[in-house]
Amino acid sequence: MTFSSDGKVRAVMHAFGVRMFEQKRFTLLDSAVHVDFFDRDANHSSVLTSRRAYIDDNTKNMTAYDSVKVLSDSGTLVETDSLLYVNATHKLHSDAFVRITEKSGRITRGHGFESDQDLINYKILLPIIDAPSNAFDNLNGPAPLTAPGHTLGMPPPLPLPPMKDTGADSR
């Protein structure tokens, strides 16, 4: 199956098992889904693999699920359980847990994902930050060197004079 827009091929999909439901206007791919994505200049940009996928034959939107991986030609890898490819915008979306491994080795994890099909501009909606176990030991910064209200080399602040009640309503 080929996905195109403006006369240009944007994606080519292969699958081992394909079941088409013409009256209901959807297609099920039930094994070995492989999608090659192409940029605006028809250059290969990334590849998606999953075990299964569902295609809405009206919109040509595809939901890939079960061990979804998208690998860009630049080396970025996205792994998730389900991913929606929106044919009209050529965007990838997921509400599931995602793990992104960049070519540099940096790993980002979280829930919810949006990206172009080339994996150049992407964001995780709810990122998960891993921190060392001692990262939260001192949340208020370093311990003060002097008593509260004092600064080094300065005398303690003078107390404020008491307020006089004038009986006037302050409202």
ABEGO torsion letter per residue (X at the ends): XBBBBGGBBABBBBBABBBBBAAAGBBBBABGBBBBBBBAAGBBABBBBBABBBBBAAAGBBBBBGGBBBBBAAGBBBBBABBBBBAAAGBBBBABBBBBBBAAGBBBBEBEBBBBAAGABBBBABBBBBBBAAAAABAAEBBBABBBGBBBGBBBBBBBBBBBBAGBBAX
